[in-house]
Amino acid sequence: MTEMSRKPEAVAEAIRKAQRIAVCSHVNPDGDTLGCATAMRLALTKLGKEVSLFCDGKVPDVLTFLPGAEEIRIPTGKEGPFDLMLAVDVSDEKRLGSCTALRTVSAHTAQIDHHPTNPLYMEINSVDGSAPATAVMIREQLKVLDVDLTPEIAVCLYTGISTDTGNFSFASTNAECFSIMSELMEQQLPLARLNRILFRDHAMPQVKLLSRALGSLKYFENGQIATMKLTRDDFNGCHALSEHADTLVNYALDTIGTRMAMLAREAGGGKIKFSLRAKEPDTINDVAQAFGGGGHPQASGITMDGPLEAAMDKVLDAMIRKLNG
């Protein structure tokens, strides 16, 4: 595993020297990457910087409430030049998608990330694989930049921290999370409203898609492994988007006695996307890495070629071997 460390001072120095800054999120954006990006936009604007937000993908409907979410753009290849390109919560260069092209029009590059598989692909790498969320590191970054919290920044940081810790339920959740939460609550954080938006309210297509996923549920190894699948027909029949499947794998993992879970879904271009989960002390990231994916010890992902059943058989076989290894 790559040696990692937080480097907020180095990132801050690069920010102070820059005027035009491109902040980039990862493909298939989630609450952490978008919470970090929107928080940095607010902070950098307070410092008098010209900030542009980029992401190779649509902002999920559930996250459009984030301050500045409407400013996020998919790169067209005509952007730049920038003094600094800053990637937030992007575990490797592939996860930048079309944002990769911004490197060639940026004088310097930096990243802030918390994925333990990060290969340190930028000029400046502030990476801590033990951090519960990249938003935790963003809070530290704002302190080094001497940017005070505001109610809007608090909303962004809460979104990042809460979504990447499973609403403060994952084993990665630590005292630092709650220390930051205390600061955010002092900014009149609308906790109940945000909690309902992020964790309680579900779009009708998502509920219908959950029904399809649960209908495909299968157990292996005496219930220790659970699998679910979703076809393009499932998505079309429910009028659902890819983002509506992002958390469904947790329903399979929550079965008593289940140690690992998989959700496989058909994506565009003949690709199959896998969401893999495990309960501590089991880990699943090494299974993902074997197929070119990655992520966290208990939450990882893979994108591989189809067809669906054949791809599922390969990943399931690897999970069984891991379970019995």
Protein Blocks (a to p, Z undefined) as FASTA:
>chain_A
ZZddddfklmmmmmmmpmbdcddddehiafklmmmmmmmmmmmmmnopacddddeddddf
klmmpghklmpccdehlgccdfbdcdehiabfklnmmmlmmmmmcfbdcdddfbfklgol
afbdcddfkbfbfklmmmmmmmmnopacdfklmmmmmmmmmmmnonopafklcfklmmmm
mmmmmnopafklmmmmmmmpccfklmmmmmmmmmmpcceehhlaccddddfklmmmnopa
fklmmmmmmmmmmpghiabdcdddddehhiacdddddddfbdfklmmmmnopacdfklcc
ddddddfklmmmmmmmmmmmmmmZZ
